[in-house]
Amino acid sequence: MSSTRDGVPGIREAEQAHADFLARYPTYVQTTLLDQLRKTQYRRLDDHRQIYLDYTGACLYAESQLEEHFELLRSGIFGNPHSANPTSAAMTEHVERTRRAVMKYFNALDDDYVLVFTQNASAALKLVGESYPFAPSARFLLTFDNHNSVNGIREFARAKGANVTYAPLLAPGLHCDINRIDALLGEADSGSNKLFAYPAQSNFSGVKHPLDLVRKAQAKGWDVLLDAAAFAPTNRLDLAAVRPDFASVSFYKMFGYPTGVGALLIRRPALAKLKRPWFAGGTINFASVQGQAHVLSPNEAAFEDGTLNFLSIPAVEIGLRHLESIGMDLIGERIRCLTGWLLDEFLVLRHGNGRAMVRIYGPVSTEKRGGTVTFNLYDPDGHLLDYRRIEELAGAEGISLRTGCFCNPGAGEIAEGLTMEDMQAGLSLGSDVNLLSFGRLMREQRHKSAGSIRSSIGLVTNFADVWRFLRFISRFRDQTRLTIGEVTFDIESCRIIRDGS
Ligand SMILES: Cc1ncc(COP(=O)(O)O)c(C=O)c1O
């Protein structure tokens, strides 16, 4: 769908676009297994005519995952694990079997790693934050590009007097500034505790940050926390090769179901450094009220507070098997083809006066990036269109996008050129400041955007999804008004001009 074609594209144009796409991305035909799965296991998407482009938010599950899990629950009798009675023992066996399956999946050898089941990636990250030996001599270095659940660790570091430093990103590609990171890693004292945190893949821009930063940082005496939440769904993470001290994941991001289960993988030498600030049911070998003392359990048990989400945990093994039956290389290739095409088409989308319609934040080619594509739209005069309105209009067409800052304020600040002065202006709004009020201030007084639109391609996205999404976006060409259903909007101010309902 290039800017040279006018009007609403018809079937012939769709066929032509498909042929162009296959000519540019011929390896797509090797991924037809996913088309078959879409028809059988994910048919609800087409039954409901939904275009799901929020895979960085959550993956979708296959019907077979539900069936297998429900069959297990239907046929078994499962009690609270970690007791000797038969129903508890049956559940313990499933939990431990799933733990082994996850370790195997990430190639985390038993001698090297322990795996802690958590509620999600955020809970995994919090365990590191609250247990890492931060002190006035310690350092916490993190990239601008991090999810807030990593940014939040700075509060634990600060509270214990540690130095907190952010390593910048390079605009417009939003890659790490490797030279700067090298310099920052070299600055710290050799004897102190030092934690370096970064995401293997950005949930904002889709950038895949270099995994060899783990070894580089470790060689300079740093412990490394690799947030793999956005990377693991479409890439193989080999922990025996990458060897981060900590890695965090949420399983619903990888295969959609179950929610409520994530993991923290801890390398054994780093495990020895962690000190839990409290104890809970399930984490201790012994506790006394009169003696006011407790002895923590060894290994992962010290970190799994209370009762695990035990009935959901076996569904993780089922999900992993589902991903393995497709193959990560095939998933990655499919995503590369569709993302490449989306980026190519975004780049050529122009208004009649030649102005670009779309501004992409992050890499504009498929090199070192995944399927997350974040952008904003502009009208023919170069005015920013309100991303919240775009999300609403997309929603009315059955297209699921996400808008805002995606819990990654640092990448957003660099992408949109927001300065410290802008941030201070926002913070001067006091305790009422939120993305809405900050966004209004930036838009109206500083002509900047505080947020953007995120489309993310994932496991069962197909050509038709991306085609229909591009059709939707191309409707903003040369428009200052747009009619959806009965309602006509001025698309810059979002004012309703005519409501025919
Ligand atoms: C890179 C990254 N880290 C951490 C998280 C937090 O995951 P959860 O909300 O499952 O705890 C997310 C969620 O979007 C993410 O994308």
The ligand as a Tripos MOL2 file, in Angstrom:
@<TRIPOS>MOLECULE
LIG
   16    16     1     0     0
SMALL
NO_CHARGES

@<TRIPOS>ATOM
      1 C1         10.2670   -5.4460   29.0820 C.3       1 LIG1
      2 C2          9.2210   -5.6780   30.1490 C.ar      1 LIG1
      3 N1          9.6110   -5.8910   31.4050 N.ar      1 LIG1
      4 C3          8.7370   -6.1280   32.3870 C.ar      1 LIG1
      5 C4          7.3930   -6.1380   32.1410 C.ar      1 LIG1
      6 C5          6.4460   -6.3990   33.2670 C.3       1 LIG1
      7 O1          5.7140   -7.5460   33.0040 O.3       1 LIG1
      8 P1          4.4630   -7.9160   33.9350 P.3       1 LIG1
      9 O2          3.4930   -6.7960   33.7780 O.co2     1 LIG1
     10 O3          3.9840   -9.2020   33.3780 O.co2     1 LIG1
     11 O4          4.9660   -8.0200   35.3130 O.co2     1 LIG1
     12 C6          6.9330   -5.9050   30.8520 C.ar      1 LIG1
     13 C7          5.4810   -5.8660   30.5560 C.2       1 LIG1
     14 O5          5.0360   -5.3340   29.5740 O.2       1 LIG1
     15 C8          7.8680   -5.6890   29.8170 C.ar      1 LIG1
     16 O6          7.4830   -5.4690   28.5520 O.3       1 LIG1
@<TRIPOS>BOND
     1     1     2 1
     2     2     3 ar
     3     2    15 ar
     4     3     4 ar
     5     4     5 ar
     6     5     6 1
     7     5    12 ar
     8     6     7 1
     9     7     8 1
    10     8     9 2
    11     8    10 1
    12     8    11 1
    13    12    13 1
    14    12    15 ar
    15    13    14 2
    16    15    16 1
@<TRIPOS>SUBSTRUCTURE
     1 LIG1         1 GROUP 0 **** ****
